[in-house]
Structures are given as structure tokens and as C-alpha cells.
Amino acid sequence: MSGQKRSKHTLRAYSTQAASAVLAGAIAFGGAGTAFAETAATPSATSTTTTQAAAAASSIFSDVKTGFWAEKHIYKLASQGIVVGNNGLFRPGDSVTQQEAVLMALRFMKLQDSVDSATDVVLPTNFEVNNYYKPYVVLAFQSGLLDKTAEMAADNLKTSWGARKASREWVAELLIRALGKTSQAAAAAGETTGFADDSKVSANKRGYINAAVDLGLANGLDGNRFDPQGAVTRAQLATFFSRAEAHSTVQPDNTVSGTVSALKDGKLTLYRGGSNSTYNLTAATAYFTSASETRISLNEIQPYTKVTVIGATYNAAYVELTDPVQQIESVEGTFAKVTPGVIWIDSPSGYDQYSYDENTVFADVNDAVINASAVTAGSKIKLTRETYSGTRKVVKLQVTSGIVNKTASGTIQSIDAAGKKITFKNAAGTIESFSWEDGTTLFSSQNAVLQPADLRTNSAVNYTVRNNILTSVEVTSATERTVQGYIVELTDSTIVYKKSDGTREVKLLAASPAIVIPNVTNPAAADLIADTVGGDNVQLTLNSSDQVTKIEVTSRQIEQYTGATVVAYNTKTQLLTFTDSSNKAHVVLLNASTKLAYDGAASPTLAGIASRLTEGRKVDVNSVGDRALSVESTTRYSGTVASLNATARTLVLKLTNGQSMTLPYPLTVDYFGKAAASMADVAVNSQVTAVLAGNQDVISVLRVHSAVQLEITSLNSAANKMGVKWSGGTTELYTLTIPMTNDAGQTITISDLKVGGFINVKLDGSSPTSIQAVKVSSGQVAAVDAAAATLTVKDYTGTSQTFAAAGGVRVVRDGVTNTSLASVTTADRVEVRKDSDGVILVRVLTQLSKVFSRIEAGSNELQVKRSNLNDPYRYVLAPNVYIHQGDTTLSVQSLKENDNIILYFNNDVVVEIAKQ
């Protein structure tokens, strides 16, 4: 290999923030840290028995997060016992000493058990090695892993040999020797490495670096450098040895490769060398693929694919998919019969015979498992045979065309109303679809006849198939379903409704069913209209107990008149004459069933309301034909301000029923956050409630509806009081009667909120009508796309969330606000939340570059070194402050004096420390 050839190796950019990504693609040594976990003080951590090796892998290293660039290699070597952790930690960013690297190399070579620990080891006085490692170092010299002449040279013993951090060029030689590739290194010793810093490479290491590059084990850093004296971390060395296994003739005892012959019931059966071995799979088993560095799920490993399994006593700690192509072939034909151990297929010359055993799966046209005896002669079938063992055994018989007659149970996966087809997941977990025919299929639930539209996905059902057609579907446990009709009668516990076919049904109401009425804010059951001929058309949502959990009005059969003017009321005939807002006259009949309301009367009567139905009085009337369902004295109007006339001092209000009314300006305006609100503050299209005075001629107060976001300043759960603030002031909210939800719409209480959090509040004037907690996300900007208006933030737990800012964005940086995501970069740490109007609020956290001094544990304060006497040097730490270097999480104790750090602040509290 020439130096020119090596100079063409792909070089990856390397920086503090990008180091992890680079190292995942090449063995790029660097970093610093504390000692390797495998020390004389912790001999139990160095045990290499297969049982302990499996334990090392099955435990999750708390400092090796899912997605960490070296996760695969760490878990692979931990499963093999080549590397170990300590107290649940792996410490991937810690530097490796030479004596520790030697022990790992001996484990890689399977020589560690050859050490003679019973004999006292004597090394030259100036060749300093920890007592625990001395036998291993001696074995390394004896086995040719170390070159005695080079390692014991005088220039090499000026510092402790064992405790010295292993350098990149030294590790390159160690690995090449462990692989037995010294002859390849010797052949390339006279060639230049092709790296820009070739002059810094030790002469006796040049051949080993060239060999490592040729084998694809090592690569360069940014600027075409190799950094030969750079230190190696635990994660990097684990990756180095993991990739070297492809060139090694030594196979760890607990590592086997073969083909998956079975995968079920939490067990993996591996075929190799003519026999099967079964391994237990647990929640701690790690799954990877040879083609990728990232973890995969068990579902991505299929039977008859090739894998490598690492584990002891038949417990798989690590499974690697090496070839995803299934080792199978297919044969199609016409089924004749089945006899014990033999499947007979029609052929022109007679019958072809295929052997099967107790593990062969028989399936119908929908892939549901059936008995071999259920396959009927003449059915078209497909046989699947394995190709890895040489016997070509049939592993599955699939009916591709045949007659299905059965009764089964399962859950509804989907419903195709147009195609008249239902897809089920049966009790065995198989997905199958069947069609129904009108008039021949019965749908039912708890003895009630259902229509196909009443069925819901995820409902548990029993279903019967005759000649491939569904004949019955019985809902045994529905997650929920809906029915339609109009309300005939409504009580506190039941609802009676009439369906489109004229039948009446009665349903029990669940506790606090949700009420939805279009254009009605915070509707209640009292707002629903029940009538034998003109009740509200509704859709009822029923739970698995057939109780009504939601009542949604789809249309109303009634006529609604808001603010109608009384012309006359006849107490004898009980006829009420009135005119609507268009001065059109109407006559309705009041009777004992008419709902009445006036002056807050506790028990309204026809006699009581008669004296109030005088000419000119305003009333709200709901009627069906000429029959009055309700008559109420008008006390308020709710709607949208359509126009304002400051000269005439009138406003036009469009009501929720579409009716428009011209009203005089109010005496007062109630608008949250405005101490002396006037009509000048009320804009066209504002949602308002106009509260009438007793004479109905004057609007005493106009309440403007608004939605605001407030910050919580105090909480008093016992008194149901909450202190809040906004840019315009502070106030206290009484929350006992106000519905409160979280960002997902689930009901919460005041005890679920936190001081410093935010809430979105809807108000009618100054009175809150609903409160919703606001989700706040903080962390590093992982990606930003200003054109697509999306922002992705990775929080301090490693979870990423993407925010769509199509509704607008406000970015606040150092007190300055702009409306473009282009001002945000991936170097920023941000706090993100959604404002009450749907706009995404992005607050960029303040950051400072400092030099670390120490941590005051008692006060939980960070002290930094000052550049001058006026420079602040004490900062409060958040309880869960995130400390890291690149993608490696660090402990507080790992910070050393004079370390360069970047501090990120949220409300003057340090939430993140990035070590440089």
C-alpha cells in the first residue's frame, strides 16, 4: 500500500459537538477522563466467566443511552466479557490506560485465563505497573502482544508505564499484534501514512498505523490528521476491538452464528452445524444489525435469517442480524391429502410428497392457523421450505384459495363500509378479512341489533364465517361505539331516543357525559332539547358498558328566537304572540310541559310568567311548529360583534343561531387585563356577551371573550386559588368551578400545576370559563427548517419533539423578538411553548463561556474563575442540571479546575453545562 493510496481515505470532520457522529463511522481516538473500571481495587469487575459476561450485558449501563454512537460495540463486547462496567456504569468518556488496554486485548485473544496469578511477578523497578495488572502484562510480553524492547526502552519509562493514557498510535500497534497481523505492519513500516501530521508519528508505529488503515479499522480526523499521541476513551477502544473481530480467527466461547429456525414465546432457536440451540430472550436482550450502528427491535428479526447470538447458559444477551434475507423457497400446487408426516400434492405423474413435522404451520387463506385436517382436497396451496439445513423441510403450508367455515373471536381492525368487508385480528394474533352480505349477516351487541355503521375498531367480537361469508358479528366488549337518533326524553340518569327506523331505545348515562352543541360555549345537559317529535338530533357515544359518555348535537329541529318582542299573551288560550328580529309575527302555544325561566324563579309556572309577558318585553323562544318548547325572559345576548357605529353609539351583534340584533352601547365594558375598558377596546369580530339591565332596554355590561396565557406565581390547593401574572399585571383566580385540563385535554386539578408554569385561560369578561395547562419543552435545537416552519428540540432526557410553526412563531433572544425561525441555530438551547393563539413561542436561553473552579455542594452553586473583580463567579444550579461533553453524560465530580465550560441559563438558573 502506498502513501498516496492512504491519503485518499475518507476523512471526517471532527469537532467537540460532532465527535460522537464521527466516531460512530470510524475509530477516531480522543478524549480524557478517569481510570478504567477494571482496577485492582475492584477485582470482581474483571471476572471473565461467561456467566458474569452475560450479566454485564444484560444490565443496562445507565450512562450509555439508546442511540449513543458506540452503544452497539459496548454491548457486544460486554456480552462477550471483553469489557465490563462498574456499579451499573460504563463511563464511555473515560480515558484508557495502557495496562487496562492490555487486559482488554488479552480477553479479545482469549488468553486471560492463561495468566499465572499464583506466582509473584517481578518487573524492572522503573517499569511501573499496578500490582493487579502485572501478571497480565507479563503474559502480554510472553505472547508477543507487547514488544519488550520498545516498551522497556529508557525513553519510554520516564513516567509510570501502566497508568499512562493509551495513545492512538500505541493502541493501533496493540490491536494489530492482537490480530496477528504484525507481518502486514512490517511490510508497510517504510511507507508514509499519508496523514498531514505524519512527522509526529513514532517511527516504530508507522507500519501499525498503515496496517490499521488498510484493514479499515482506523481513519483520520479533520484536516487529514491522525493525532498519533491523542488519548483513547473506553467507548472508542470498545468500538476498535468490536470491529476488529471481523479480522480475528479467535471466537469467544459464548458467541455463535447460525440461522434462526424458530422465534416464538420469548425464545430464539438457532440452527448451526446440523443441530438447534434455543436461547431465552429477555427485556434486557440487545438487538442490532451488522449493517447499522443503531439498535433495532426484536420484531425486525425474522425466522430463517442469519444472526450472531452472544450469551451464556442459553440466555441471549446480544443478538446481531447479519443477513436479513430469509433462507426459504416456495412451492405451489393443488392439495390432495395429508398423512402423518407427509403432504401430498397433485402432479401430472401422480403425487409429489413433502415431509413435515410438529413444528410445521398450517394456515388458511387469511393466514389464520388451522389444523392440518382442515385443509380440503382441491385447495390451492403454497408450501414454504427452509433452505439452510439441506433437508428442505416444510415450515408452512398456506391455503391460497379454499373454503372457510369457522367461528372465531378477536378484535375489529378495520371496517370497509363501501366494500362490505371487515378485517379482524383473531385470538392467535393473525389478521384476516371477510365480507358480509346485506340481509344474511347479523350484527349485535348485548342482544341489541346493530348496523355496520355502529361497529368500531378495537372492539372485541365473536364472528362466524360460512362459505367465506360473514354470517354474524357479536360485539362482546366494545371500546366504544356510536348511535344516532333524536332525543325524546332526558333525565339525570337516562336518555330516550328514537332511531331513523322509528324504534325507541333507552340508554343509561355515564358519570358526567360530555355535551357538544355547535355554537354553544360550555354546553350542559340543560341546553339539550328533548321532545316526542322535535328533539335534538344527536350522536351518542357508548362505552363498553353501553353507557352514554358523549352527547353530540348534529342538528336541531326547533325554531329559535332570541330577544323576540312580545305582542300579547292570552292567559285563557295560553297563546303567545311575538315578533322576531325581522318583525315577522309568530304565535305559539304554551302548556304544562313548556320550559319556563324568569327573574331567577326557583319553580317557574305559567301563572308566574304571565305577568311578565307584557307588550314590548323581550323573550327567548324555542318552538316546534306552533308549540313552545321553552320561553325565557331575555337576560343576555351572546354572539360576535358584526359592526360598530361610534356616531350612533350602536353595535350589531350576530347571535349563535345566525340572527342579527342592533343594540345600544353598553354602560360598561368588562375586558380582562384592561382596568378601564371602553368600546374603543372592542374590535369587530370580537366574541361577547351582552348582559341586559332589568328593563331589557339597556346593556348593563358587555363582557368581551378573550384567551390569554398566564404564568403561575402561587398555588393554594386548599383554597382552590391560583396567583397569576402577565405583562400587564397580576391577579388571583378561584378555580373550584372552572374546568381544567392538561395539554392533551385530560381533566386535571390545581394540585397538578406548578409555580412557574403557564396556563391558557379562556374568559368571559374577567371571569375564567376554562383553564388549560401549557406544555413547556426545554433543550438543545436538534434541527430547524425555516422554509418548512418546523423546529426540533431534544430535551435533557434525550427525547426529541418537533414543533410545527405554521401558525406563526415568535423568537425571543436577549429581550429582542422576531418572527422568523431563521434566527435559531442548532447551537442554541431554547424553551418552547405554544401561546394561547396557537403561535409557537421560542425563548433562546442565555449562555456564557467560563472556566470551571469548583462546586459548592451545600449551596448547590457553581463557582467559576473571574476575568476581573467585577465579574460574577457564583451561579445557582438546577437540581437536574445536565452536564456533558459531546454526547457523553458527565457527573459533577468529573469537572476539574480550569476546565473550559459553557453555561446555559433558564431564568438565571444553570440548566446545562457543556464541557469543552
Residue pairs with C-beta under 8 A, 6 or more apart in sequence:
1 188
1 191
1 210
1 214
2 191
3 191
3 192
3 193
3 194
4 194
5 194
6 191
6 192
6 193
6 194
6 195
6 210
6 213
6 214
7 194
7 195
7 224
8 194
9 194
9 213
9 219
9 220
10 219
11 219
11 220
11 221
11 222
11 223
11 224
12 22
12 25
12 26
12 28
12 219
12 220
12 221
12 222
13 22
13 222
14 22
14 28
14 30
14 221
14 222
15 222
16 885
16 886
16 916
17 827
17 886
19 28
19 30
19 31
19 886
19 887
20 68
20 69
20 886
20 887
20 888
21 69
22 28
22 221
23 69
23 70
23 235
23 236
23 239
24 69
24 70
24 239
24 293
25 219
26 218
26 219
26 220
27 212
27 217
27 218
27 219
27 236
27 239
27 240
27 243
28 219
28 220
28 221
28 236
29 167
29 168
29 171
29 227
29 230
29 231
29 232
29 233
29 236
29 240
30 168
30 221
30 227
30 230
30 231
30 232
30 233
30 236
31 93
31 95
31 231
31 232
31 233
31 236
31 885
31 888
32 95
32 165
32 231
32 233
33 91
33 93
33 94
33 95
33 233
33 234
33 894
34 91
34 94
34 95
34 894
35 94
35 97
35 100
36 94
36 96
36 97
36 100
36 234
37 45
37 84
37 85
37 86
37 89
37 90
37 91
38 45
38 46
38 84
38 100
38 103
38 104
39 45
39 100
39 130
39 132
40 130
40 131
40 132
40 133
42 86
43 132
45 84
45 85
45 86
46 84
46 103
46 132
47 84
48 81
48 107
48 112
48 113
49 81
50 81
50 253
50 254
50 312
50 313
51 312
51 313
52 81
52 84
53 78
53 79
53 80
53 81
53 254
53 312
53 317
54 79
54 254
54 311
54 312
54 313
54 315
54 317
56 78
56 79
56 81
56 83
56 84
56 85
57 75
57 78
57 79
57 284
57 286
57 310
57 311
57 317
57 318
58 282
58 284
58 285
58 315
58 317
59 85
59 88
59 284
60 88
60 284
61 74
61 78
61 85
61 88
61 89
61 90
62 88
62 89
63 89
63 90
63 91
63 92
63 888
63 889
64 70
64 71
64 74
64 75
64 90
64 92
65 71
65 798
65 889
66 295
66 798
67 294
67 295
67 798
68 74
68 92
68 235
68 887
69 235
69 293
69 887
70 92
70 235
70 236
70 238
70 239
71 293
71 294
71 295
72 242
72 288
72 293
72 294
72 295
73 235
73 238
73 239
73 241
73 242
73 243
74 83
74 90
74 92
74 235
74 238
74 239
75 286
75 288
75 317
75 318
76 242
76 288
76 310
76 318
76 320
77 83
77 238
77 241
77 242
78 84
78 85
78 90
78 317
79 254
79 286
79 310
79 311
79 317
79 318
80 107
80 252
80 254
80 255
80 310
81 107
81 252
81 254
82 104
82 107
82 108
82 238
82 241
82 252
83 90
83 104
83 234
83 237
83 238
83 241
85 91
90 234
90 235
91 234
92 233
92 234
92 235
92 238
92 888
93 233
93 234
93 235
93 885
93 886
93 888
93 890
94 233
94 234
95 165
95 166
95 231
95 232
95 233
95 234
96 104
96 165
96 166
96 171
96 231
96 232
96 233
96 234
96 237
97 162
97 163
97 164
97 165
97 166
98 161
98 162
98 163
98 164
98 165
98 166
98 170
99 129
99 130
99 133
99 136
99 137
99 161
99 162
99 163
100 133
100 166
101 166
101 171
101 174
101 232
101 237
102 133
102 136
102 137
102 140
102 145
102 146
102 174
103 112
103 133
103 136
104 237
104 241
105 140
105 145
105 174
105 175
105 177
105 178
105 241
106 112
106 115
106 136
106 139
106 140
106 143
106 145
108 178
108 241
108 244
108 248
108 250
109 143
109 145
109 178
109 250
110 250
110 252
110 253
111 139
111 143
111 145
112 136
114 139
114 143
115 135
115 136
115 138
115 139
116 135
116 139
117 135
119 135
121 134
121 135
121 138
123 129
123 134
123 137
123 138
124 152
126 157
127 151
127 152
127 157
127 161
128 157
128 160
128 161
128 162
128 163
129 137
129 160
129 161
129 162
130 162
130 163
133 162
137 146
137 162
139 145
140 146
141 148
141 151
144 177
144 182
145 174
145 177
145 178
146 174
146 177
147 173
147 177
150 156
150 204
151 161
165 231
165 232
166 174
166 231
166 232
166 237
167 228
167 229
167 230
167 231
167 232
168 218
168 226
168 227
168 228
168 229
168 230
168 231
168 232
169 201
169 202
169 205
169 208
169 209
169 226
169 228
169 229
170 205
171 232
171 237
171 240
172 205
172 208
172 209
172 211
172 212
172 217
172 218
173 185
173 205
173 208
175 212
175 217
175 240
175 241
175 244
176 182
176 184
176 185
176 208
176 211
176 212
177 208
178 241
178 244
178 248
179 215
179 244
179 247
179 248
180 249
181 211
181 215
181 247
184 211
184 214
185 207
185 208
185 210
185 211
186 207
187 207
188 206
188 207
188 210
188 211
188 214
189 206
189 207
189 210
190 206
190 207
191 206
191 207
191 210
192 198
192 206
193 201
193 206
193 209
193 210
193 213
193 226
194 224
195 201
195 220
195 224
195 225
195 226
196 223
196 224
196 225
197 225
197 226
197 227
197 228
198 206
198 226
200 228
200 229
201 209
201 226
201 228
202 228
205 228
209 218
209 226
209 228
212 218
213 219
215 244
215 247
216 243
217 240
217 243
217 244
217 247
218 226
218 240
220 226
221 227
232 240
235 888
252 310
254 310
254 311
254 312
255 308
255 309
255 310
256 270
256 272
256 277
256 308
256 309
257 272
257 306
257 307
257 308
257 309
257 322
258 270
258 271
258 272
258 273
258 277
258 306
258 307
258 309
259 270
259 271
259 272
259 304
259 305
259 306
259 307
259 327
259 386
259 388
260 268
260 269
260 270
260 271
260 301
260 302
260 303
260 304
260 305
260 306
260 307
261 269
261 270
261 271
261 276
261 303
261 304
261 386
261 388
261 389
262 268
262 269
262 276
262 278
262 303
262 359
263 269
263 301
263 302
263 303
266 280
266 281
266 282
267 278
267 279
267 280
267 281
268 278
268 279
268 281
268 301
268 307
268 309
268 316
268 319
269 276
269 277
269 278
269 279
270 276
270 277
270 278
270 279
270 307
270 309
271 388
271 389
274 389
277 314
278 314
279 309
279 311
279 314
279 315
279 316
280 314
280 315
280 316
281 298
281 316
281 319
282 315
282 316
284 317
285 298
285 316
285 317
285 318
285 319
286 295
286 317
286 318
286 319
287 295
287 296
287 297
287 298
287 300
287 301
287 319
287 320
287 321
288 294
288 295
288 296
288 318
288 319
288 320
288 321
289 296
289 300
289 320
289 321
289 322
289 324
290 308
290 320
290 321
290 322
296 321
300 321
301 307
301 319
301 321
302 324
302 326
303 326
303 395
304 326
304 327
304 328
304 386
304 388
304 395
305 321
305 323
305 324
305 325
305 326
305 327
306 321
306 322
306 323
306 327
307 319
307 320
307 321
307 322
308 319
308 320
308 322
309 316
309 318
309 319
309 320
310 316
310 317
310 318
310 319
310 320
311 317
311 318
327 386
327 387
327 388
328 384
328 385
328 386
328 387
328 395
329 384
329 385
329 387
329 392
330 382
330 383
330 384
330 385
331 345
331 354
331 382
331 383
331 385
332 380
332 381
332 382
332 383
332 400
333 345
333 346
333 347
333 352
333 380
333 381
333 383
334 345
334 346
334 378
334 379
334 380
334 381
335 343
335 344
335 345
335 346
335 375
335 376
335 377
335 378
335 379
335 380
335 381
335 399
336 344
336 345
336 346
336 351
336 377
337 344
337 377
338 344
338 372
338 373
338 375
341 355
341 356
341 357
342 353
342 354
342 355
342 356
343 353
343 354
343 355
343 356
343 383
343 394
343 397
344 351
344 352
344 353
345 351
345 352
345 353
345 354
345 381
345 383
354 383
354 385
354 394
355 391
355 393
355 394
356 372
356 393
356 394
356 397
357 393
359 395
360 393
360 394
360 395
360 396
360 397
361 369
361 395
361 396
361 397
362 369
362 370
362 371
362 372
362 374
362 375
362 396
362 397
363 369
363 370
363 396
363 397
363 398
363 399
363 430
364 370
364 374
364 399
364 402
364 404
364 432
365 399
365 400
365 401
365 402
365 404
366 404
366 430
366 431
366 432
366 433
366 434
367 398
367 430
367 431
367 432
368 408
368 426
368 428
368 430
368 432
369 428
369 430
370 399
372 397
375 381
375 397
375 399
375 402
376 402
376 403
379 399
379 400
379 401
379 402
379 403
380 399
380 400
380 401
380 402
381 397
381 398
381 399
381 400
382 397
382 398
382 400
383 394
383 396
383 397
383 398
384 394
384 395
384 396
384 397
384 398
385 392
385 393
385 394
385 395
386 392
386 393
386 395
403 467
403 468
404 434
404 465
404 467
404 468
405 465
405 466
405 467
406 464
406 465
407 462
407 463
407 464
407 465
408 424
408 426
408 427
408 462
408 463
408 465
409 426
409 427
409 460
409 461
409 462
409 463
409 476
410 424
410 425
410 426
410 427
410 460
410 461
410 463
411 424
411 425
411 458
411 459
411 460
411 461
412 422
412 423
412 424
412 455
412 456
412 457
412 458
412 459
412 461
413 423
413 424
413 425
413 431
413 457
414 422
414 423
414 457
415 421
415 422
415 423
415 452
415 455
415 457
416 422
416 423
417 452
417 453
419 435
420 435
420 436
420 437
420 438
420 452
421 433
421 434
421 435
421 436
422 433
422 434
422 436
422 455
422 463
422 470
422 473
423 431
423 432
423 433
424 431
424 432
424 433
424 434
424 461
424 463
425 431
426 432
434 463
434 465
434 468
434 469
434 470
435 468
435 469
435 470
436 452
436 469
436 470
436 473
437 469
440 469
440 471
441 469
441 470
441 471
441 472
441 473
442 449
442 471
442 472
442 473
443 449
443 450
443 451
443 452
443 454
443 455
443 472
443 473
443 475
444 450
444 472
444 473
444 474
444 475
445 454
445 474
445 475
445 478
445 481
445 546
446 475
446 546
448 505
448 546
450 475
450 481
454 481
454 482
454 483
455 473
455 475
455 481
456 478
456 479
456 480
456 481
456 482
457 479
458 479
459 475
459 477
459 478
459 479
459 481
460 475
460 476
460 477
460 478
461 473
461 474
461 475
461 476
462 472
462 473
462 474
462 476
463 470
463 472
463 473
463 474
464 470
464 471
464 472
465 471
475 481
477 544
478 542
478 543
478 544
479 543
479 544
480 541
480 542
480 543
480 544
480 549
481 541
481 542
482 539
482 540
482 541
482 542
483 497
483 499
483 505
483 539
483 540
483 542
484 499
484 500
484 537
484 538
484 539
484 540
484 554
485 497
485 498
485 499
485 500
485 505
485 537
485 538
485 540
486 497
486 498
486 534
486 535
486 536
486 537
486 538
486 557
487 495
487 496
487 497
487 528
487 529
487 530
487 531
487 535
487 536
487 538
488 496
488 497
488 498
488 504
488 530
488 531
488 532
488 535
489 495
489 496
489 530
490 496
490 525
490 528
490 530
492 509
493 508
493 509
494 506
494 507
494 508
494 509
495 506
495 507
495 509
495 540
495 548
495 551
496 504
496 505
496 506
496 530
497 504
497 505
497 507
497 535
497 538
497 540
498 504
499 505
507 540
507 542
507 546
507 547
507 548
508 546
508 547
508 548
509 547
509 548
510 543
510 545
510 547
510 548
510 549
513 525
513 548
513 549
513 550
513 551
514 549
514 550
514 551
515 523
515 524
515 525
515 527
515 528
515 550
515 551
516 523
516 550
516 551
516 552
516 553
517 523
517 527
517 528
517 536
517 553
518 553
519 656
519 657
520 527
520 656
521 638
521 705
521 769
522 739
522 769
522 770
525 551
528 536
528 538
528 551
528 553
529 535
529 536
529 556
529 558
529 622
529 629
529 630
530 536
531 557
531 558
531 624
531 629
533 557
533 624
534 557
534 558
534 624
534 625
534 629
535 557
536 553
536 555
536 556
536 557
537 553
537 554
537 555
537 556
537 557
538 551
538 552
538 553
538 554
539 551
539 552
539 554
540 548
540 550
540 551
540 552
541 548
541 549
541 550
541 551
541 552
542 548
542 549
543 549
557 624
558 622
558 623
558 624
558 629
559 621
559 622
559 623
559 624
560 620
560 621
560 622
560 657
560 659
561 578
561 580
561 581
561 586
561 619
561 620
561 621
561 622
561 623
561 659
562 581
562 620
562 634
562 637
562 655
562 657
562 659
562 661
563 581
563 618
563 619
563 620
563 634
563 637
563 659
563 661
564 578
564 579
564 580
564 581
564 586
564 618
564 619
564 620
564 621
564 634
565 578
565 579
565 616
565 617
565 618
566 576
566 577
566 578
566 613
566 614
566 615
566 616
566 617
566 618
566 619
567 577
567 578
567 579
567 585
567 615
568 576
568 577
568 615
569 575
569 576
569 577
569 610
569 613
569 614
571 607
571 610
573 589
574 589
574 590
574 591
574 606
575 587
575 588
575 589
575 590
576 587
576 588
576 589
576 590
576 613
576 619
576 621
576 628
576 631
577 585
577 586
577 587
578 585
578 586
578 588
578 619
578 621
579 585
579 586
580 586
580 659
581 659
581 660
581 661
586 621
586 623
587 626
588 621
588 623
588 626
588 627
588 628
589 626
589 627
589 628
590 606
590 628
590 631
591 627
591 628
592 606
594 606
594 628
594 629
594 630
594 631
595 629
595 630
595 631
595 632
596 604
596 605
596 606
596 608
596 609
596 630
596 631
596 632
597 604
597 630
597 631
597 632
597 633
598 604
598 608
598 609
598 612
598 632
598 633
599 612
599 633
601 608
609 631
609 633
612 633
613 619
613 631
617 633
617 696
618 633
618 634
618 692
618 696
619 631
619 632
619 633
619 634
620 630
620 631
620 632
620 633
620 634
621 628
621 630
621 631
622 628
622 629
622 630
623 629
633 696
634 692
634 696
635 691
635 692
636 689
636 690
636 691
636 692
637 653
637 655
637 661
637 663
637 689
637 690
637 692
638 655
638 656
638 687
638 688
638 689
638 690
639 653
639 654
639 655
639 656
639 661
639 687
639 688
640 653
640 654
640 685
640 686
640 687
640 688
641 651
641 652
641 653
641 654
641 682
641 683
641 684
641 685
641 686
641 688
642 652
642 653
642 654
642 660
642 684
643 651
643 652
643 684
644 650
644 651
644 652
644 679
644 682
644 684
645 651
646 679
649 664
649 665
650 662
650 663
650 664
650 665
651 662
651 663
651 665
651 679
651 682
652 660
652 661
652 662
652 663
653 660
653 661
653 662
653 663
653 688
653 690
654 660
655 661
663 690
663 699
664 697
664 698
664 699
665 679
665 699
666 679
666 690
666 698
666 699
666 700
666 701
666 702
667 693
667 698
667 699
667 700
667 701
668 677
668 700
668 701
668 702
669 677
669 678
669 679
669 681
669 682
669 701
669 702
669 704
670 677
670 701
670 702
670 703
670 704
670 765
670 766
671 677
671 681
671 682
671 704
671 706
671 765
671 766
672 704
672 706
672 708
672 763
672 765
672 766
673 706
673 708
673 726
673 728
673 729
674 681
677 704
679 702
681 704
682 688
682 702
682 704
686 704
686 705
687 704
687 705
688 702
688 703
688 704
688 705
689 702
689 703
689 705
689 764
689 765
690 699
690 702
690 703
691 699
691 700
691 701
691 702
691 703
692 698
692 699
692 700
693 699
693 700
701 765
703 764
703 765
703 766
703 767
704 765
705 762
705 763
705 764
705 765
706 762
706 763
707 760
707 761
707 762
707 763
707 836
707 837
708 726
708 760
708 761
708 763
708 836
709 726
709 758
709 759
709 760
709 761
709 774
709 835
709 836
710 724
710 725
710 726
710 758
710 759
710 761
711 724
711 725
711 726
711 756
711 757
711 758
712 722
712 723
712 724
712 753
712 754
712 755
712 756
712 757
712 758
712 759
713 723
713 724
713 725
713 730
713 755
714 721
714 722
714 723
714 755
715 721
715 722
715 723
715 750
715 751
715 753
715 754
715 755
716 722
717 749
717 750
717 751
720 734
720 735
720 736
720 750
721 732
721 733
721 734
721 735
722 732
722 733
722 735
722 750
722 753
723 730
723 731
723 732
724 730
724 731
724 732
724 733
724 759
724 761
733 761
733 768
733 771
735 750
735 768
735 771
738 768
738 769
738 770
738 771
739 747
739 770
739 771
740 747
740 748
740 749
740 750
740 752
740 770
740 771
740 772
740 773
741 747
741 748
741 770
741 771
741 772
741 773
742 748
742 752
742 772
742 773
742 775
743 772
743 773
743 774
743 775
745 772
748 773
752 773
753 759
753 773
756 907
757 773
757 774
757 776
758 773
758 774
758 776
758 833
759 771
759 772
759 773
759 774
760 771
760 772
760 774
760 835
760 836
761 768
761 770
761 771
761 772
761 836
762 768
762 769
762 770
763 769
774 833
774 834
775 833
775 834
776 831
776 832
776 833
777 793
777 795
777 801
777 803
777 831
777 832
777 833
778 793
778 795
778 796
778 829
778 830
778 831
778 832
778 845
778 906
778 911
779 793
779 794
779 795
779 796
779 829
779 830
780 793
780 794
780 826
780 828
780 829
780 912
781 791
781 792
781 793
781 824
781 825
781 826
781 827
781 828
781 829
781 830
782 792
782 793
782 794
782 800
782 826
783 790
783 791
783 792
783 802
783 826
784 790
784 791
784 792
784 821
784 824
784 825
784 826
785 791
785 821
786 820
786 821
786 822
789 804
789 805
789 806
789 809
789 821
790 802
790 803
790 804
790 805
790 821
791 802
791 803
791 805
791 809
791 821
791 824
791 832
791 840
791 842
792 800
792 801
792 802
792 803
793 800
793 801
793 803
793 830
793 832
794 800
795 801
796 880
796 882
796 911
796 912
803 832
803 834
803 840
804 840
805 821
805 839
805 840
807 837
807 838
807 839
807 840
808 819
808 837
808 838
808 839
808 840
809 819
809 820
809 821
809 839
809 840
809 841
809 842
810 817
810 818
810 819
810 835
810 839
810 840
810 841
810 842
811 817
811 818
811 819
811 820
811 821
811 823
811 824
811 842
811 844
812 841
812 842
812 843
812 844
813 823
813 844
814 844
814 846
821 842
824 830
824 842
824 844
828 844
828 845
829 844
829 845
829 847
829 904
829 911
829 912
830 842
830 843
830 844
830 845
831 842
831 843
831 845
831 906
832 840
832 841
832 842
832 843
833 840
833 841
834 840
834 841
835 841
845 904
845 905
845 906
845 911
846 904
846 905
847 902
847 903
847 904
847 905
848 902
848 903
848 905
849 900
849 901
849 902
849 903
850 864
850 865
850 900
850 901
850 902
850 903
851 864
851 865
851 898
851 899
851 900
851 901
852 862
852 864
852 865
852 895
852 896
852 897
852 898
852 899
852 900
852 901
853 863
853 864
853 865
853 873
853 897
854 863
854 897
855 861
855 862
855 863
855 877
855 892
855 895
856 862
856 863
856 874
860 876
860 877
860 879
861 874
861 875
861 876
861 877
862 874
862 875
862 876
862 877
862 903
862 910
862 913
863 873
863 874
863 875
864 873
864 875
864 901
864 903
865 873
865 898
866 872
866 873
875 903
875 905
875 910
876 908
876 909
876 910
877 909
877 910
878 906
878 909
878 910
878 911
881 910
881 911
881 912
881 913
882 889
882 911
882 912
882 913
883 889
883 890
883 891
883 892
883 894
883 895
883 912
883 913
883 915
884 890
884 912
884 913
884 914
884 915
885 914
885 915
885 916
890 915
894 915
895 901
895 913
895 915
899 915
899 916
900 915
900 916
901 913
901 914
901 915
901 916
902 913
902 914
902 916
903 910
903 912
903 913
904 910
904 911
904 912
904 913
904 914
905 911
